[in-house]
Amino acid sequence: MNSKKEESKYKTIGEVAKILNLINQKNGLPSTHTIRFWEKEFKQIKPKIFTGNRRYYDENSINILKKIKYLLKDKGMTLNGVKKVLNSTDSDIDEFYNTTINQKNIIKAKLIKIKKLVKEIKS
């Protein structure tokens, strides 16, 4: 890599697994094999390979991986179904995905507030 600035634009496969919350339940380590499998299945994921044959992912690849995880894990779609969605030029899926993520974040924030209120009541 050319510089620290350029290097910081990219994340390692382990960092991406943590971002996606892909954790091996048995040993608690990031589950990088899932990302490698998705790389083979989805041509949209194009990690950069720098010195040492290590994979590095830019923001675009990470966003695609987030969509893949969401569609496979949260929506229960098949690999072929997700491929069709990613291959379509329809922006509806982006809007749907972003809306759902925003709703998730709002719900999460509300749950945190509720948890704090319950703690205060118990005190």
C-alpha positions as a Markdown table, in Angstrom:
| # | Residue | x | y | z |
|---|---|---|---|---|
| 1 | Met | 0.0 | 0.0 | 0.0 |
| 2 | Asn | 1.1 | 3.5 | -0.8 |
| 3 | Ser | 0.3 | 5.3 | 2.4 |
| 4 | Lys | -1.3 | 5.1 | 5.8 |
| 5 | Lys | -4.1 | 7.3 | 4.5 |
| 6 | Glu | -4.9 | 4.9 | 1.7 |
| 7 | Glu | -4.6 | 1.9 | 4.0 |
| 8 | Ser | -7.2 | 3.4 | 6.4 |
| 9 | Lys | -9.8 | 3.4 | 3.6 |
| 10 | Tyr | -9.7 | -0.4 | 3.6 |
| 11 | Lys | -10.7 | -3.0 | 6.2 |
| 12 | Thr | -9.2 | -6.4 | 6.6 |
| 13 | Ile | -11.5 | -9.5 | 6.3 |
| 14 | Gly | -11.4 | -9.9 | 10.1 |
| 15 | Glu | -12.5 | -6.2 | 10.6 |
| 16 | Val | -15.3 | -6.7 | 8.1 |
| 17 | Ala | -16.5 | -9.9 | 9.9 |
| 18 | Lys | -16.7 | -7.8 | 13.1 |
| 19 | Ile | -18.6 | -5.0 | 11.4 |
| 20 | Leu | -21.1 | -7.6 | 10.0 |
| 21 | Asn | -21.2 | -9.3 | 13.4 |
| 22 | Leu | -20.2 | -12.6 | 11.8 |
| 23 | Ile | -18.8 | -14.3 | 14.9 |
| 24 | Asn | -18.1 | -18.0 | 15.3 |
| 25 | Gln | -20.3 | -19.1 | 18.2 |
| 26 | Lys | -17.9 | -21.9 | 19.2 |
| 27 | Asn | -14.7 | -19.8 | 19.7 |
| 28 | Gly | -16.0 | -16.2 | 19.5 |
| 29 | Leu | -13.6 | -15.3 | 16.7 |
| 30 | Pro | -14.7 | -13.4 | 13.5 |
| 31 | Ser | -16.2 | -15.8 | 11.0 |
| 32 | Thr | -14.1 | -14.9 | 7.9 |
| 33 | His | -15.0 | -18.0 | 5.9 |
| 34 | Thr | -18.5 | -16.7 | 5.4 |
| 35 | Ile | -17.2 | -13.6 | 3.7 |
| 36 | Arg | -14.8 | -15.8 | 1.5 |
| 37 | Phe | -17.8 | -17.9 | 0.5 |
| 38 | Trp | -19.9 | -14.8 | -0.4 |
| 39 | Glu | -17.0 | -13.5 | -2.5 |
| 40 | Lys | -17.2 | -16.7 | -4.6 |
| 41 | Glu | -21.0 | -16.4 | -4.9 |
| 42 | Phe | -21.4 | -12.7 | -5.6 |
| 43 | Lys | -19.3 | -11.1 | -8.3 |
| 44 | Gln | -20.1 | -7.6 | -6.8 |
| 45 | Ile | -17.7 | -8.2 | -4.0 |
| 46 | Lys | -14.2 | -7.2 | -5.1 |
| 47 | Pro | -11.7 | -7.0 | -2.3 |
| 48 | Lys | -8.3 | -5.5 | -3.1 |
| 49 | Ile | -5.4 | -7.8 | -2.7 |
| 50 | Phe | -2.3 | -6.0 | -1.6 |
| 51 | Thr | 1.1 | -7.3 | -0.4 |
| 52 | Gly | 1.0 | -10.6 | 1.5 |
| 53 | Asn | -2.1 | -11.8 | -0.4 |
| 54 | Arg | -4.4 | -10.3 | 2.3 |
| 55 | Arg | -7.9 | -9.1 | 1.4 |
| 56 | Tyr | -8.9 | -5.5 | 1.9 |
| 57 | Tyr | -12.4 | -4.2 | 1.5 |
| 58 | Asp | -13.5 | -0.7 | 0.7 |
| 59 | Glu | -16.7 | 1.0 | 1.8 |
| 60 | Asn | -18.6 | -0.1 | -1.3 |
| 61 | Ser | -17.7 | -3.8 | -0.8 |
| 62 | Ile | -18.6 | -3.6 | 2.9 |
| 63 | Asn | -22.0 | -2.0 | 2.0 |
| 64 | Ile | -22.7 | -4.8 | -0.5 |
| 65 | Leu | -21.7 | -7.4 | 2.1 |
| 66 | Lys | -24.1 | -5.7 | 4.6 |
| 67 | Lys | -26.9 | -6.0 | 2.0 |
| 68 | Ile | -26.1 | -9.7 | 1.4 |
| 69 | Lys | -26.1 | -10.5 | 5.1 |
| 70 | Tyr | -29.4 | -8.6 | 5.6 |
| 71 | Leu | -31.1 | -10.4 | 2.7 |
| 72 | Leu | -29.8 | -13.8 | 3.5 |
| 73 | Lys | -29.9 | -13.8 | 7.3 |
| 74 | Asp | -32.6 | -11.3 | 8.2 |
| 75 | Lys | -35.0 | -11.7 | 5.2 |
| 76 | Gly | -34.3 | -15.4 | 4.7 |
| 77 | Met | -33.7 | -15.2 | 1.0 |
| 78 | Thr | -31.9 | -17.8 | -1.0 |
| 79 | Leu | -28.5 | -17.2 | -2.7 |
| 80 | Asn | -30.2 | -17.1 | -6.1 |
| 81 | Gly | -32.8 | -14.6 | -4.8 |
| 82 | Val | -30.1 | -12.3 | -3.4 |
| 83 | Lys | -28.1 | -12.6 | -6.7 |
| 84 | Lys | -31.3 | -11.5 | -8.6 |
| 85 | Val | -31.7 | -8.5 | -6.2 |
| 86 | Leu | -28.1 | -7.5 | -6.5 |
| 87 | Asn | -28.1 | -7.9 | -10.3 |
| 88 | Ser | -31.3 | -5.8 | -10.7 |
| 89 | Thr | -30.8 | -2.1 | -11.4 |
| 90 | Asp | -33.9 | -1.4 | -9.3 |
| 91 | Ser | -33.2 | 1.1 | -6.5 |
| 92 | Asp | -36.2 | 0.0 | -4.5 |
| 93 | Ile | -34.0 | -2.6 | -2.7 |
| 94 | Asp | -31.6 | 0.1 | -1.6 |
| 95 | Glu | -34.5 | 2.3 | -0.4 |
| 96 | Phe | -36.1 | -0.7 | 1.4 |
| 97 | Tyr | -32.7 | -1.8 | 2.9 |
| 98 | Asn | -31.9 | 1.7 | 4.1 |
| 99 | Thr | -35.4 | 2.2 | 5.5 |
| 100 | Thr | -35.2 | -1.1 | 7.4 |
| 101 | Ile | -31.7 | -0.3 | 8.8 |
| 102 | Asn | -33.0 | 3.1 | 10.0 |
| 103 | Gln | -36.0 | 1.5 | 11.6 |
| 104 | Lys | -33.7 | -1.0 | 13.3 |
| 105 | Asn | -31.5 | 1.8 | 14.7 |
| 106 | Ile | -34.6 | 3.7 | 15.9 |
| 107 | Ile | -35.9 | 0.6 | 17.7 |
| 108 | Lys | -32.5 | -0.1 | 19.2 |
| 109 | Ala | -32.3 | 3.4 | 20.5 |
| 110 | Lys | -35.7 | 3.1 | 22.0 |
| 111 | Leu | -34.8 | -0.2 | 23.7 |
| 112 | Ile | -31.7 | 1.3 | 25.2 |
| 113 | Lys | -33.9 | 4.1 | 26.6 |
| 114 | Ile | -36.4 | 1.6 | 28.0 |
| 115 | Lys | -33.5 | -0.4 | 29.6 |
| 116 | Lys | -32.2 | 2.8 | 31.3 |
| 117 | Leu | -35.7 | 3.6 | 32.6 |
| 118 | Val | -36.2 | 0.1 | 34.0 |
| 119 | Lys | -32.8 | 0.4 | 35.7 |
| 120 | Glu | -33.8 | 3.7 | 37.2 |
| 121 | Ile | -37.2 | 2.2 | 38.5 |
| 122 | Lys | -35.4 | -0.7 | 40.1 |
| 123 | Ser | -32.9 | 1.6 | 41.9 |
